[in-house]
Amino acid sequence: MRTPDTYPMPLFVSLDVTDLATSQRWYEAIGFKTVFALVDPAGVLVLAHMRWIRYADVLLRPATGLEGTKGLGLTLNFMVEHDIDALAAHAKSVGALVHKDVGDRPWNARDFT
């Protein structure tokens, strides 16, 4: 059954994460909303569908059988239509590790990593 928050997605990212509940809380802390969360019969979170804005969704899944360094070669970019400096400060305040502070970039963007 489709709810008002679901619609055909032209593209979305699925991320396999080692701690699903912590990842869900982190995405919520930086402004994502949980569209759908699936829990197993024991009440354990097994899937979280997160949304930044329309057509900017991330599906969080538990990582299974993945060894070694995670996240190499993967970058997720999100357009921010509000104060990016405030978002970066908020991300830091909830424990995000910021690798590159907010700044104007030569490719006509103001961003942080």
N, C-alpha and C positions, 0 to 999 in steps of 0.2 A: 504494500500500500504506500502510495506517495503522499508525503505531508507537504505543507506549504514551503518547507525549507529544502525540499529535494527537487531537483530538476536535472535534465540531461547535462552532463559535464563534458565539455569538449576536450579537456585534459586535466588531470590532477596527478599529484605526486603521492606515492605510497612510501612510507619510511618504516623500516624495521628497526625498532628501538629495544634496548635492553631493559628499560624500566618504563612500562607503558603509562602507569598512573603518574609518575613524576614528569614524564614528557608531556602528558595532557595538561598537567598543572602549569608547566613552563609556557606552553603555547597559549593557554588562557591568560597567563600573567602579562604577556606582551600584546594581548588584544584579540586573539582568536576566540571564537565561540565554539562550543561543542554542539554539532548538529545532531550527532547520533553516537551513543556509546553502547557497546554490546558487552554484556557480562555473562559469564558462564553460570551454571546452576549453583555453584558455590559462592557466587557474588564477586568473582574476580573479573576485572576488566580485561577483555580480550581484543577489543578493537575500539578505536576512537576516530570519528570523522570530525575534523576541525575546519572551521572557515574563518578566513581573514575578512574578505569581502566577496561579493558574488563572483563566481568563477575563479576564486583563489582558495582552493581547498587542499587539505593535506589529510591523508589517511594514515593513522598510526597503527602499526601492527607489532606484535611481539616478535623479537628477533629469535630465530631458532637455527642452530647449526652454523652460525656465522663466526668465524675465527679471525683473529688478526686485527689490524688497525681499521677503525670504522670511519666512514665519511670521506675518504680520499677521493678527490675528483668530483665532489658533489657540492654545488652551490645553489641555494634557494634564494631568489630575489623577490621582494614584495614591495609594491609601490605604496608609499605612505602619503596620504593627502593631508596629514596634520603635522604638528610640530615634531620633526624627526629628532631634534635635540632632546626633547622631553621623552620620546620613546626610548632613546638610547639610555638616558638617565634612569628611566624606570626599569629597563632590562637589567642594567647593572644592579639596581637596588634589590631585584629579586634573584640575584645570583648568576646572571648571565656573564660569561667570559667574553669580553669585547676585545677582539684582536686588533681592530683598526678603529680609532675614534671617528666620530662624525667629522666630515670634511667635504669640501667641494672637490669633485674629481674632474679630470680633463675630458671625460666622456659625457659631460653635461649632466652630471648627477650629484646630488648631495646624499651621502650614504655612510653607513658604518658596517663593520663585519663583526 
